[in-house]
Amino acid sequence: MLQGIAFYLLAAVAVAGGLMVVTARNPVHSVLWLILSFFSSAGLFVLLGAEFLAMLLVVVYVGAVAVLFLFVVMMLDVDFVRLREGFARYLPLAVIVAGILLAEMVMVSLVVASNGAAANATAPAAPLAEASNVEAIGRVLYTDYVYFFQAAGIVLLIAMIGAIVLTLRHKPHVKRQDVARQVGRDAKKAMEVKSVTTGAGVTPEDLV
């Protein structure tokens, strides 16, 4: 009964958080709702007995969301003065959201402590019966789905290259360091000896 209540609560919070991500007008609020959705999804993974996936979701995705938050702050013109003006007004809502997160963590902990999550949720296959959660995921990922895994890596690589190409701008009259040219130069290119007449001084034409 407790496991069912925890599942429906976490699922409802995850769906509501996902809807708020796309409907919120403030990008900072969207990122915060996204973090709530990730935490709720991680709780669902814990209920299914996939603690490793839950840890990856929290560590990787929530960490990536923090980086996304920094990019949003740097790239968008967010009026922080206006945001601070409504701090007291949104404080009760923040307390409610924090209470929901705390209740989710407590409920998941109680379900896991009662040994009802990993034992009854998903029974592993016979060859993986004695393997740990991480080992079972690794065996399936790098055997049955190895080509899909490599294809996902290629897609991410192409996306990274595309982002670099779209954001990299070469301005014409800007001096840049050319390491290969500096390393490959010889003494003739590095210095030039000028023959100057004694007592005549140096004119600007001699330096050209």
Secondary structure, 3 states (H helix, E strand, C coil): CHHHHHHHHHHHHHHHHHHHHHHCCCHHHHHHHHHHHHHHHHHHHHHCCCHHHHHHHHHHHHHHHHHHHHHHHHHCCCCHHHHHHCHHHHHHHHHHHHHHHHHHHHHHHHHHHCCCCCCCCCCCCHHHCCCCHHHHHHHHHCCCCHHHHHHHHHHHHHHHHHHHHHHCCCCCCCCCCCHHHHHCCCHHHHCCCCCCCCCCCCCHHHHC
